[in-house]
Amino acid sequence: MLNKDSEILNTEDIVSREEVKKLEYHTQTTKEAIALSEHRFQELKKKPTMEQTHIRISFLIDRNTREKFNSIAKKRQKGWKTHAINEALLMYLSQLDEEKFD
Protein backbone atom coordinates (compact mmCIF):
# COMPACT_ATOMS: atom_id res chain seq x y z
CA MET A 1 0.00 0.00 0.00
CA LEU A 2 1.27 3.49 -0.84
CA ASN A 3 0.81 6.55 1.30
CA LYS A 4 0.60 10.15 0.00
CA ASP A 5 4.42 10.33 -0.21
CA SER A 6 4.45 7.10 -2.28
CA GLU A 7 6.24 5.16 0.44
CA ILE A 8 5.39 1.52 0.86
CA LEU A 9 3.59 0.92 4.14
CA ASN A 10 3.75 -2.30 6.09
CA THR A 11 0.53 -3.75 7.43
CA GLU A 12 1.85 -2.93 10.89
CA ASP A 13 1.75 0.77 9.92
CA ILE A 14 -1.96 0.65 9.15
CA VAL A 15 -4.10 1.53 12.17
CA SER A 16 -7.52 -0.07 12.62
CA ARG A 17 -10.62 2.03 13.23
CA GLU A 18 -10.84 0.65 16.75
CA GLU A 19 -7.30 1.85 17.48
CA VAL A 20 -8.17 5.29 16.08
CA LYS A 21 -11.21 5.45 18.36
CA LYS A 22 -9.04 4.52 21.35
CA LEU A 23 -6.59 7.26 20.41
CA GLU A 24 -9.42 9.77 20.06
CA TYR A 25 -10.68 8.92 23.54
CA HIS A 26 -7.22 9.30 25.04
CA THR A 27 -6.66 12.71 23.42
CA GLN A 28 -10.00 14.19 24.49
CA THR A 29 -10.51 16.11 27.65
CA THR A 30 -12.85 14.58 30.18
CA LYS A 31 -15.49 17.21 29.43
CA GLU A 32 -15.27 16.51 25.70
CA ALA A 33 -15.52 12.77 26.29
CA ILE A 34 -18.58 13.21 28.52
CA ALA A 35 -20.25 15.51 25.98
CA LEU A 36 -19.55 13.05 23.16
CA SER A 37 -20.85 10.15 25.23
CA GLU A 38 -24.03 12.06 26.09
CA HIS A 39 -24.56 12.93 22.42
CA ARG A 40 -24.19 9.28 21.39
CA PHE A 41 -26.62 8.24 24.13
CA GLN A 42 -29.21 10.77 22.96
CA GLU A 43 -28.84 9.49 19.36
CA LEU A 44 -29.38 5.92 20.54
CA LYS A 45 -32.51 6.94 22.44
CA LYS A 46 -33.99 8.35 19.22
CA LYS A 47 -33.82 4.96 17.48
CA PRO A 48 -36.76 2.66 18.09
CA THR A 49 -35.89 -0.46 20.05
CA MET A 50 -36.36 -3.96 18.65
CA GLU A 51 -39.28 -4.37 21.05
CA GLN A 52 -40.94 -1.32 19.48
CA THR A 53 -40.52 -2.53 15.89
CA HIS A 54 -40.77 -6.31 16.35
CA ILE A 55 -42.83 -8.80 18.34
CA ARG A 56 -41.67 -11.98 20.02
CA ILE A 57 -43.37 -15.18 18.94
CA SER A 58 -42.89 -18.81 19.80
CA PHE A 59 -43.12 -21.72 17.40
CA LEU A 60 -41.66 -25.15 16.83
CA ILE A 61 -38.85 -25.76 14.35
CA ASP A 62 -37.37 -29.02 13.12
CA ARG A 63 -34.29 -29.97 15.17
CA ASN A 64 -32.05 -30.47 12.10
CA THR A 65 -33.12 -27.13 10.66
CA ARG A 66 -32.35 -25.45 13.97
CA GLU A 67 -28.90 -27.03 14.14
CA LYS A 68 -28.03 -25.89 10.63
CA PHE A 69 -29.41 -22.41 11.29
CA ASN A 70 -27.44 -22.06 14.53
CA SER A 71 -24.21 -23.29 12.94
CA ILE A 72 -24.50 -20.60 10.28
CA ALA A 73 -25.53 -17.97 12.84
CA LYS A 74 -22.36 -18.59 14.89
CA LYS A 75 -20.36 -17.12 11.99
CA ARG A 76 -22.54 -14.01 11.75
CA GLN A 77 -22.89 -10.89 13.81
CA LYS A 78 -25.42 -10.29 16.55
CA GLY A 79 -28.94 -9.78 15.21
CA TRP A 80 -28.43 -11.91 12.13
CA LYS A 81 -30.90 -14.59 13.23
CA THR A 82 -33.74 -12.09 13.57
CA HIS A 83 -32.87 -10.52 10.23
CA ALA A 84 -32.59 -13.88 8.44
CA ILE A 85 -35.90 -15.21 9.80
CA ASN A 86 -37.72 -11.99 8.90
CA GLU A 87 -36.24 -11.93 5.38
CA ALA A 88 -36.93 -15.62 4.72
CA LEU A 89 -40.50 -15.37 6.00
CA LEU A 90 -41.15 -12.22 3.96
CA MET A 91 -39.83 -13.89 0.78
CA TYR A 92 -41.97 -16.98 1.41
CA LEU A 93 -45.10 -14.95 2.09
CA SER A 94 -44.51 -12.77 -0.99
CA GLN A 95 -44.22 -15.90 -3.11
CA LEU A 96 -47.49 -17.24 -1.69
CA ASP A 97 -49.21 -13.92 -2.47
CA GLU A 98 -47.99 -14.06 -6.07
CA GLU A 99 -49.24 -17.64 -6.47
CA LYS A 100 -52.70 -16.58 -5.30
CA PHE A 101 -53.10 -14.37 -8.35
CA ASP A 102 -51.77 -16.87 -10.92
Steps between C-alpha positions, in 0.01 A plus 500: 500500500627849416454806714479860370882518479503177293679306772415136542320440828516178695178355634632582846490870403129488423286588802158340545190710561478362852854620573413844360196516728717407799745774406217751465374415848846538650556841338166648607449692816266347753236763425522430127475126559194544723333730246570254218370210707182691586447587133537135397257396774241753383537372140446143618187602690352641178517161326206270561587188696453150360208459740334805343542379141475122546294251699616182668330180392548137586477209260646157443781439252648174377808405705724450193393834356577668831845342517587614149362848566697535824823377341471769234397763756817438705700647210282811476465812706247560774148551366551287192253232610216750534587657166528164321169367636318822410648506148431131434143525628435815296632333182286191563187703568559718192529187288173366642328832422622486140375142460154606617460721195633250243 
